[in-house]
């Protein structure tokens, strides 16, 4: 995905009180770390950050008081009730650097009639170029029959992306809906002459 530009400012106050004041001012406390450097504590613009973190592994171009950084979103802490963003962890990256990330599994297509699919792994761990991380990976179940399963090694990844998840892990299982067999048995029983009234 494209790089998202955010203007940030270095934090000079710390602690819960300072964080609350920042959030009241429409800012989100964050920390930028990586490459062995000391963590840099910053405040991000609230609305723009909220839009940015909707994208998994968003690539952020940061301007911190005039100094530029490139980072990816590694973690977002939210309020347990309101779901407001309370803090963001950012990992410092360089262009051309490969990093390990988790990408979301998106199931596409329709399995065979009378079957359903179960997603066993919601994400896959991969290694990818920090500036070219796929937001998600598609797993097609088109025409798959009950009893089929798709393992991590079967998933087609974009060029330059390497699978880190064990290739034998099941990602999607195709199965029959639960209760279908018992429903069929009930139908058969109700259709049986023994289940009905004797003719007059």
N, C-alpha and C positions, 0 to 999 in steps of 0.2 A: 504494500500500500504506500501511498505518497507520504512524504515527510510532513508532519504537522508542526507549524511554527507556534511557539509560545514564548511570551515575554515574562520573565520571572525576576524576583528580587531576592537577594541574600537575606536570611533571617538573622536578626540580632538579638531577639528575645526567644527564650525557650520555656518549656513547661506547659502544663495544661491551661493555665490562664492565658498565656501568650497565644496558644493555639486557638482558644475560644475567641479571642479578640480578632485574630486573623480571619476566622470563619465568619464572624459578624461583619467584617469589612469586605466580604465576598471573595476571600482568598482561601486557598487550600494549602496547608503545610505539606512539605515533601522533603525527601532526602535523595540526593544524587550520589551514588557510590560506584566503585569499580576501578580496575586497573591499578590497585594498590594505593590509590590516592585517599587522603582523608575525606570522609563524607562531607558533602556540601549541603547545608540545610537551607532550604529556599521556600518561598511562598509562590504558588502558582495562581493565575487568574481563574476564578471559580467556574464561570460559565464555559469558557473555552476548554478548560480541563475536563469538565463533565462530558462535553461532546467528544473530546479526544479519546477518553478511556472506554467509550462504547466499542472501540475497535480493539480486538485482542492483539496483544503485542504491538501496540501503536508505536511508531517511530517518531520521536519528538526532537525537533530542532529547538534547543533552548537558547534564549538570549538572557543571561543573568547579569544584570547591571552592565551591559555592553560586551560581555565575554560570551563566546559561542561554545555550545556543547551539543553532542548528539547522544541520545539516550533512548532506551525502550522502557515501556511501562512493565514492571515486574510484579507489582502487587498494589491493590487498592483496598484500603480499609474503609468500611462504611458503618454508619450508625446502625445498631441492631434493630431499631424500630422505624426510624424515618428513612433509612437507606441513603442518607446524605453522605457524600464523600468526606471522610475525616482526615485521611492521610494517603499519600501516594509514595511508593518506592520506585525510583528510577535507576536503571543500570546504565552506566556510561559505556558507550561503544564507539568503535572507529569504523569508517568505511572499509569494506573488504574483510572485516573480522567476522568469523563464524561463531555463533553462540547457540547454546542449547535452550530451546523454548518448547512449550506445550501449545499445540494448535488444535482447534475444535474440529470434531468430526461432524460433517453435514451429510445426512443420508438423502439420496436422490433416487427417483424412479419408484416403480410399484412392483412388489413381489407378486408371485402367482396368485390367482383367485383362491380364496379360502385360507390364505396364510397371512401372518403378521410378522413384523420384524421387531427385535429387541436390541437396543444399543447397549453393548456390554462395556465399551470403552468410550467415554465422552470426549477424550482428548488423546492425542498421540504425541510422544516426545520426539523431537527432531533436532537436527543441527542444520542451521541455515545462515546465510549471509545476513548480518545485522541490518543491512539496508534493503533486504529483499525477503522479508519473512512473510510467508503466506498467512492470511488471516484465518483460513480454514482449509480443510481438505475434503473433497467430495468422495463419498463411497456409494457406488451404484448398486441397487438391489433389483434392478429391472429384470422381471421374469424369474427371479430366484424361487425355488421350490422349498416347501417346508422340509426341514432337516439340513438345509444348506447353512454354511457359516462362512464368514469372511474374516480372515486373520490379518493382523497388522502387515505382514509381509506381502499380502495381496493388494494392498492399497497403493494406487498410483500417486506418486508424489511429484511435485513440480521439479524441473531440472535444477540441480544444485542443492537440493534438499535431501538430507540423509536421515534415515529412520534410526532412532535410538531405542524406541520401545522394542521389546522382544518380538520378533517376527511371528512367533507362534501364538501370541495372545489373540484371543477372539475379540473382534471389534463389533460385529453385527451377527446375530443369529436369526434365521428364518424359521418360524415355527407355526403350529396351528393354534388358534385361539383357545384358551383354557375353557373347559366346560362344553366344548363343541361335541365331544364324544358322548357325554352324559345326556346332552340335549337330543342327539340322534337316537340314543337308546330309549329315551322317553317317548319320542315320536313313534318308534317302532312298536313300543309296548301299547300305545294308545290305538295303533292301527290293527293290533292283534284281535282276532275274533273273541279270544278269551276275556279281553278287557271290556267288551261291550255287552249290552243286554241281549238275552236270547230272544229270537224272533217269536212273536205271538203265534 
